[in-house]
Amino acid sequence: MSERMSSAGEAPAEPGPHGASVALLNRERAILEFNRRVLAQAQRADVPLLERLRYVTIVSSNLDEFFEVRFADAVEAARASTAGGAWAELAGSARAAHALIDEQYAIFNTEVMPALARQGIGIINHADRTPAQRDWVRAFFEREVRPLLIPVGLDPAHPFPLVANKSLNFIVRLGGRDAFGRESQIAIVKVPRVLPRVIRLPASVCAPGQQGFVLLSSVIRAHLEALFAGRTVESFSQFRVTRDSDLDVDEDDVTNLRQALRTGLTTRHFGQAIRLEVVDSCPEALWRFLLEQFDLPEAALYRVNGPVNLVRLTELIDQADDVAGGPSLRFAPYEPAWPVGRLPRSGSVFETLRERDILLHHPFESFEPVVEFLRQAVHDPDVLAIRQTVYRTGAKSVLMDLLIEAARRGKEVMVVVELKARFDEEANINWAERLEAVGAQVVYGIVGLKTHAKLLLVTRRETGARGAPVLRRYVHLSTGNYNPKTARLYTDLGYLTADPGIAADADAVFQQIASLTRVRPPRHLLTAPFVLHRRLVRHIGQVADAARAGRPARIVAKFNALTEPALIRALIDAGRAGASIDLIVRGACMLPPGIAGETDRIRVRSVIGRFLEHSRIMYFRWGDGDEDEALYLSSADWMGRNMFRRIELAWPVRDARMRQRVIDECLVPYLHDRRDAWVLRADGSYQRVDTQGVSAQQALMARYQPRPA
């Protein structure tokens, strides 16, 4: 491929009928298709066994969020809709979810766990335990578990208890009479979250070379009779309910958003029930009783062949050891590289940025330069002010600790903390309170909009060319979060610069978020919800016009999701006009490619590998000249919420060498990936390209792997 993104070897196509309608793919099923691709990683022989199990747990975690948020939204929309089609779409998504979960448990039971057993690692059920193992489990139950369990027998004075979202519970049908001579039949056992879900058996009760584990659910199941003295356990089942977990806060009617959200966090675990999971051996009478209690239709019942919460098997992955003399059960450790030659390991980051911009490609390159940038800003007496956005940073964060230290040192610290970052609300509230306690200025973004932009601005007093003091600003922009942990797991791009134009735009963004007043429109940064969507549509239109005029017309874009209808329609129109379009979409994509005369110039692929693809990159070419192309990096996916309901940023990569580096590392390898890539078909299904060819991620790991001295 040449310096510019080209589509060599492709003959130009005649544009199709302008304005013809193309039915878009269903969003919920597109999300489920993404999880099917993740699940396929659990079947790959070239993936270490414990990592295969981890992919199984990742799918469970993803599906939990799918039901808590996406499916819950779809249920709410269907209830509000007067058209019958909404319920039909919902039913189709539910059938697809059932099929995926059935496939997940089949892979877990027939492929992953048998393969681990051949390496001496296994989950030992009660029926398969030796007498010594049963004795140990019984002692563990009596010592660690039983004191925390309080079964609730149901009667008019003991109504069905409030069951928290995603908690482990048992329903038990009892024979005989209770202590008061009554025939109360149903009891509920709520299992505290503080108990470990996976317990490793000591080596003393396992065969040599064996690693035995028992599940907490199996421990309780084996000793249910002990909880109901004098009664018989006739039938029982584990169960778990998934609830709508979106925080519903009327931002226009609260005086303190932080306090309102903290109050909402206490009730999040008890939202509207969406899904009920039971084991497949659960008697019909019991699951029908549970459906009635949670006011759920039968379609919301998921009968699974195994634990009702596979997510917690990450505890097994954490506890298991590699087998001596056997294959490695985990990915080989990978240490991100320092950007040698571009940023010295010692010395001033500010001096380097005055000479050149720095582009960081995570996780192949280290996130530590970003931490060092902030660390130097905190400790530099000439740094006067630090401003940063915070979306997902984690409960523990060196960056947040540094901001607190900066405020303690008397620097002007402003932090835009997004309190509504889903499932990170509590951590972000805690950080906001700690920052305010040391005098930092904390704002929570804009009412009705989430602040999703990733932006760090440092203002430093320096000596100008004539010896007079000047204020110079330094900026970090990123496609990913300020989270050193996920920076080792997600592919993202970070950009450090002292460019005065970008710095002035960054300052304007912070000014607007804090003051809520109109500011001059940014000249270099594209912001949502103001201009980003309009600029993307305009660039796609430029490409379409170039194709109609017979000039080079090319789009290559990489992001996590494509669901915004206007952008999809613009892409379809550009494809009809003859533009060559490649989209690298990790997750949900609603654009159906490959439809003759409509989208046959559009190709969509998804790459699922060791790292989570997270970078957002957009390349447009609409002619022959250098001025006829643009490449942007962004925090935004091509979704309606990102374009219209969030504060987002995109920024141009104008340096020719840096632009070529982004193309060579972040686009071209993914278009040629033949190991981790999947191709989207017109019906919404995906086909794996291959499993034996080149992997973009592996090639990048090899490129950045430190070479021996």
N, C-alpha and C positions, 0 to 999 in steps of 0.2 A: 504494500500500500504506500502511496506517495505521501509527501508531507501533508497534503490536504486529504480529508476523508473522501475517498472516491468509491465508486462501485464498478470497478473495472470488469469488463467482460459482460456487462448487462446491456442488452439492446434497449433503446428507448421504447417505451410503450405508448400507444395512443391513449389519450385520456378517455375515461369512461363517461357515461351520461352525467352531466353536471347536476347536482342536487338530488340524485337518486338516494332513496332511503336505505340505510343499513341498520338492522336491528342489533342493538348492543347486547353484550353478554351480561348475565345476571351477576351482580356484585357479590352476593353472599356465596354463590357457587364458585365464583372466581377465588374467593378467600379459601374455600375448602379445597380447591384444586392446588393452591399453593401448599397447603398442609399435606396434601397427597404427595407432592414432590419432596417435602421434607421427610415424610415417612419412608419414601423410597431409599433414603440414605441408610436406614436401618437394615436394608436388605443387601447392601453392597459388601462384597467379600473383601474389598480393598480398604474398608473402614474398620479400625480396631473395634473389638467387641464391646467394650464399655462405652465407646463413643456411639456405637449403633444403638445401645440401650438409651443413651442420652438423647438421640434423635426421637426415640419413642416418647420420652418424657417431654421433650420440647413440643411435640405435636399436642400432647395433653394440655400443656400450659397454654398453647395458642388457642386450642379449642375452648378452654375455660374462658379466655377473654372474648372469643368469638360469641359465645352464648351470653356472657355478661354484658356485652356492649352491642355488637353488630346485630346478632339475632334478636336481642331484646329491642333494639331500635326498629327492626323489621316487624316484630310483633306489635309494637306500639303504632307503627304506621298502618299496618293492616287493620287494626282496631278503629283507627280514625278514618280509614278509607271507605268510600261508599261503593267502590268497584270490587267485584268478586275476584278480579285478577290478582289482587294483592295477596289474598289468602292462598290462591293457587301457586303463586311464586313461593310463598312461605312454605307450603307443603312440599314443593320440589326441593327446596333447600334442606328441609328436615330429612327427606329421604336420602339426599346426598350425604348429610351428616351421619345418619345411621350407617350407611354403607362404609364410609370412611372409618368410623369407630370400630365396626366389625372387622375391617381389614387390619386396623391397628392392633387389636387384641390377637388376631390370628398370627400376625408377624411376631408379636411378643411371645406367644405361647409355643409356636411351632418352629421358629427360626432363631430368635435372639437368645432366649433362655436355654434351649437345648445346646446351642453353641457355647454358651458360658459354662454349662454343666460339663461339657467335654474338657473344659479348662479347670475343672474342680471348683467352680463357683456356682452356688445354687440357692434358691429359696426353698426351704424345707417345710412342707405342709405337715400338719399334725399327724396324718396317717402314716407318713414316711419317717417320722422321727424315731430314733432309737430310745430305749428306756432312759438312758443317761440324758439324752436331749430333752425328753419330756420332763424329767425331774428338774432340769435346769430352767426350762421354760415355766414350769409351775412355780418354782421359787421366785423367778423374775416377776411373774404375775402378782403373786402375793405381796412382794416387797415394793414393786414400783408402780403397778397398774391399779390393782384393786382399791387401794386407799383413795384413789382419785375418781372412782366411778360411783355414781349414784343413779341407779335405774329409776325411772318414773313409770309407775303403773297407772294406766289411764282409767279414769272414772269421772263422774261429774265434778268432783272436787280437785281432780288432777287432769286438767285438759292437756291436749297435745302441746308439747313444749315448743318454744320458739327455737328453731333450728337455724344456725348461722350459715351463711354462704360458704359452700365448699368444705364444710366440716364433715368429719367421719362420724357416723351414727349407726346404731343397730336397732332394728325393729324385731321384737320377739313375741311369738304367740305362746302362751303358757297354758298348761293343763293343771287341774286341781284348783284348790281354793287358796285365797290369800290369807294373811294373818288374822283378818277380821271375818273369815268365813265366807267371803264373797267370791264369785267366779269372774273376777276381772281378768281378761284374756290378753290384752295387748300391753306391752311395756316398751319404752324407748330408753336406749342407753346412749347418752351423748359422750363422745370421746374427747377429752381435753386436747387442745392443740399443743400443749407443752410436752406431751409424750412423744418419743421418737416413733416414727412409722416403720422404720427398718432397724432390726436389732441383730448385731453380729454375734453368733454363737462362739463361745471360747474354743480355742483349739483342742482343749482337753476332752471335749465331747464330740469332736469331729474326727473323721478318718484322716490319716496322714496325707498332707498335701491338699486337703479339702478346706474350702472357705464356705461355711454354712451361715445362712441368714434366715431369720423368721420375720414375718410381717406382724405388726401390732394387731392388725385385724384378725390374723390367725391365732395369735395369743389369746385375745378376748374370746374369739369364737370357741376355742377349745375349753374355756372355763366359764361359759355363760351359766351353766347350771349352778356354779358356786355363787352367782349373784342373786339367785332366786331359791334360797333354801326352802325345802319342803314342797317345791313345785317342779314340774317337768317342763322342759323346753320342747315344744312340739314342732316348731318351725321358726326360722329366723332369716335375716338377711342384713348385710351391710347396706347402707344407703347414703346418698349424698345429693344435696340439692344445689343447683346453680341459680343464682339470683341476678336480677338486673342491678348492676353495680355502678351505673352512672350517677354521679352526684347531681341532684336536682336543686340548684340554688338560683333563685331569681335575683340576678345581679342588679337589676334596676330597683329592687326593693330592699336592699340591705345597706346598712351604713358602714359595716366592717366586713369585707369579703373574707378576710382570714378567719375571723371568729365564726362566721356563718359556715365556712367549709369545715372548720374543726368540729362544729356541732354536727354537720352532716356526716362526718366520718364515723360517728358513733352509731348511726343508723344504716350505713351502707350495707352492712352484712345481713340486713333483714329486708332487702327490697323484694320486688315482685318475683316469685319463683318462675323460672324459665325452663329448666331441665331437671329431671329426676333420674339418677343412676342407681341401679340395684344390681346384685349379682344375678347371673342367668338362672340360678337355681331358686330364686325367690318365688315362693308360691303366689299364685295369681291373687288370692284373697289379700295378701299383704301388700302387693304393689298397687292393687286397686284402692286399698285403704289409704295408702300414702298419696296417690294421685288426688283423691278426694280432699285430703287434708291441705294439700298445696294448691288446690283448684287448678289442676293441670289436665289437659287432654291426653289420651293414650299415646298420641304421636310424640309427646314430650318425654316418654319413658324410654330409657336406654338400659337394656339388660346386657351386662358385660361379662365376659368369661375371664374374670380375674379381679384384682383389686379395683375398687371404684375410683381410686386416685393414683394413676400411674406417675403423676408429677413427683410424688414423694420418693420414688425409686432413685432419685438423685442421691439420696442418703446411702444407698447401696454402692453407687458409683464412687462416692467419696470415701467409703470405708474399705472397698476391695483393694487388694494388693495385686501387683503383677505376679504372674506365675513364674517361678524360677525355671529357666530353660525353655520357657514357652514364648509365644509371640507377644509383643507389646500389646496391652489391652487399651492403651490410650494413644492419642496423637503424640508424636514426638514433640518435646518442648520447643517453642519458637520464641526467640528473643528479638523484638523489633530493633532495627538498626538505627543508629544515630545518623543524621544527615551529614556525613563526613564530606568535607570540601565545600559545603554551603553554609554550615554554621559551626564555628569552633566549639569544642566541648567546654572550654574555659574562655573567659573574656566577656565583654559586654554584648548582649543580644541587641541592644539599641545601636551600637556602633555598626554591627553587621547589617541591620535593617536600613541604616542610612546609606549603605552601599548597594544593597540588593534586596529584593523580596525573597521570601522563603516559602516554598510549597512543600507540605508534608503529606505523605500518603500512608495513612494508618490502615491496618496494623503492621504493615511491612516496615514502616518507619515509626520510631518511637513517638509517643505523646509527651515525653519528658521535656522537649524544647518548649512546649506550651506552658508547662508547669514552671520551667526555668524563667520564661519570659515574665510570668506573673511574680515569681519569687524575687527576681531582680527589681521589678517595679516596687514591690513592697519594701525592700531594704534600701533602695536608692533614695537618698535625701532629696535629690532633684526632681523626683516624681511627685507631682502635686495631687493628681486625681486619677482614680481608677473607676471605670464603669463596666459592668458586665451583665449579660443576660444569663439566667439560670432556668433550664427546663428540666432535664433529668441529670442530677449530679450524684445521687446516692446518699445513703444515710451517713456514710463516712466519706469525707472528701478533703484532700489536701488543698484543693483550690479554694474551697470555702473557708478552711482554716486560715489560708493566706489572706483572704479578704478581711476576715475578722482581725488578723494581726495588722493589716494596713490601717484599718479604722482606729485601732488602739494607738498606732504611731502618729495619729493626727492627720492622715491623708483624707482627702475628700473621696469617699467611697459611695458609689451609687450602684445598687443591684436591683435589676428587674427580675423578681422571682415569680415564675409562673405557678401560682397555687393550684391551677386546675390541670396540671400535668397528670393524666390519668394513672392511678395507682402509685403515684409519687407525691400525692398531696401532703401526706403527713410529714414526710422527710423535708419537703420544701417549706412547710409551715414552721417546722422546728428551726431550719436554717434562717428563715426570715426573722424569727424572734431572737435568735442569737446575734444576728447582725444588728438589729435595732438596739439590742442591749449595750452594744459598744459604740453606738453613735453613727452607724452607717445609715444612709438614706435608702430605704427600701420602698419600692412601689411594686404593684402587682399587675402591671400591664394595663390593658384597656378593657373596660366593661364590654362584654360580648365577644371579645377576641382573645385567643390564646397567643402569648408571645413565644413563638417557636423558633425565632431567629437566633443564631449562635454568634455572639458578637462580644468582643472584649476591646476596650479602648483605654489607652494609657496616655496621660498628658504629662510632659516632662519639661522643666525649665532648662534651657540650654543657651549657649553663647552663639550669637549669630555671626555672619560673615564680617561685620564691622565691629565686633566686640560687644554689641548691645545684647541684652537678654531677650530671648524669644521663647515662645512656647511651641514645642513640636509634639505631634500626636503619633502614636503607634497603634496599629490595629491587628487583631486576630479575628478572622472569619472562618467559619467551619460548616461543613455539611452535616456534622454530627454533634453529639452532646459533650459538655464539659465533664466527662466522666472517664478518668484514667483506666478504670476496669473494663468498660465496654470498648474503649479505644484499642484494646488488645484483641477484641472479638469481632468488631464491626469494621468493614471497609469504609473509610471516610477520607475526605481531603480537608486539610487545614491550610490557611493562607495567612502569613505574617507580612505586614508591609508598613512602610512609613509614607506611602504615597499621600500627598496632601489632599488630593481630591477625594479619595476614598475615606481618608480620616475625617474630612469635613462632612461627608455624607453620614458617616457613622455617628458623629457628634449630633447631627440633625435628627437622626433616628432616636437617640436617647433624649434629646430635647423634647421631641414630640410626645414620646411615651410618658415622660415625667410631667410636662406642662399642659398637655392636651391642646396646645395651641397650634395653629398653622405654621409651618416652617417652609423654607424654600424647598422645592422638590429636589430630591437627590439627583445629581448629574451622572453618577456612575453606578450606584447601587439601584437595583430594581426592588421595590418593596411591595408586599401584599399587605392589605387588600387594595392598594392604590393603583399601581401600574404593572405589576408583574404579569398578571393574566393577559392584559391588553398587549403588552410587549411580546409575549409568547405567540399570541394569535397573529400579531403583525409579522413576526419573523416567519411563521409557518406560511402566511400569505405571500411573503416575498419569495419564498422557495417555490410555492405553487405558480406564481407569476413567471418566475425564471423557467420553470419546466414548460409552461405553455409557450414561452418564447424560444424554446430550444436551447437554453443556456444550462450549464451545470446546476443541478438542483438536488440537494442532499440534506437529510436530517438524520442525525444519530443522537439518541437521547437515552439516558440511563437514570432510572429512579425506582422507587419502591412500589408505586401503585399508579395506575392510570384509570381514573373513574370519572373525570370531569367532562361532561358531555360536549361542551363547546370546543374544548381542545381536541377531543376525539373527532368531532365533525370536521374541524380544520385540518387535522392530519389526513382524514379520509379524502377530503377535497384535494389536498396536495398530492396524495397518491394517485387519485384519478387523473390529475393534471400531468402525471408522468414523473413526479419526484421519486427518488429512491429513498426509502425510509427504513431505518433499523431501530427498533426499540428494545432496550434491555430492561425488562420489568421484573423485579424480583418477586413481587407478590401479585395482588389482584390486578387484572387487566380486563377491561370491558370492551376493548376494540377487537373485533374478530378479523384476523388477517386472512389473506389468501382467497378471498371471494372474487371470482372472475369478474373483471370489468369494474370492480369496486375497490377492493383492498389488496389486489394481487401484487402491488408494488410495495406493500408494507410487510415487514417481517418482525415477529415478536419472539424474543427468547428470554428465558429465565435461567439464572445461574445459581445453583444451590451447592455450596461446598462447605469447607471447614469453617469459614468465616461468614458472618451475616453481611450480605451485600447491602450497603446503606448510603453510598455516595450518590449525589444527584448532579448530573452533568448534561448539558444541552449544547449540541453543535448544529449550526445552520450554515448552509452554503447556497447562495443564490446568484452565482456568476463566476467569472474567471479571476477577478482581481482580489488582492489582499483585503480590500475594503468590502468585499462581497461575502464575508464569512464572519461568524460570531460564535464564541464559545463561552458559556456561563457555568459557574458552579453555584449551587443553591442549597438552602435548608429545606426547600419545599418539594413535596411530591405533587403530581398532577392530579390533585383531588379537589373537589369543591371546597372542602373545609380549609385546605392550605391556601387556596387562591382568594377566598372571600371571608373566612372567619378566623384567620390567624395573622399575626405579624410575622412575615417571612422576608427573607432576603435572597437575592441572587446577585452575583457580581461577575463582571467580565474578566476573562484572562486575556490580557492584551499583549504581554510579552511573548514574542514568537516562539522562543525556545521553551518557555514554560507551557505554552499552549500545545506545542508538539509533544511535550512530555505527558500531559494529560491524555492526549489522543493515543500515544503509544502504550501507556500503562493502564488506562482506565476504560478505553473503548475498544481499540483493535484486539487486544487479547480476548476480550469477552465475546467479540463477534466470531472469533476463531476457536473458542473453547469447544473441545470435543469429549470432555470427560464429565464435566459438571453441568452442562447446558441442556436445557429442554426447549423445544419449539412449540409455540402455541398454534393450534389448528383452528379452523373457522368455527368448529362446533364448541369451542371452549375447553377441549381436552388438550393435554400436552404429550409430546413424544420425546423421549430422551434421545439426544443426538448420538451419544456413544458412551462407553465407560472405559475405553482403552486409549483415547487420544490425549491431546494436550489439555491440561488444566490451567486456566488463567491464574488462579490463586497460587497453585504450586509453582508456576513459572515466576510469579512475582516474589514468592518466598525465596526461591533460589537466587533471584537477582539481588535481593537485599541481604541475603545471609552473609554475615561477616566472614571475610576470607581470612585464613590463617596468616599470622604475621610472618 
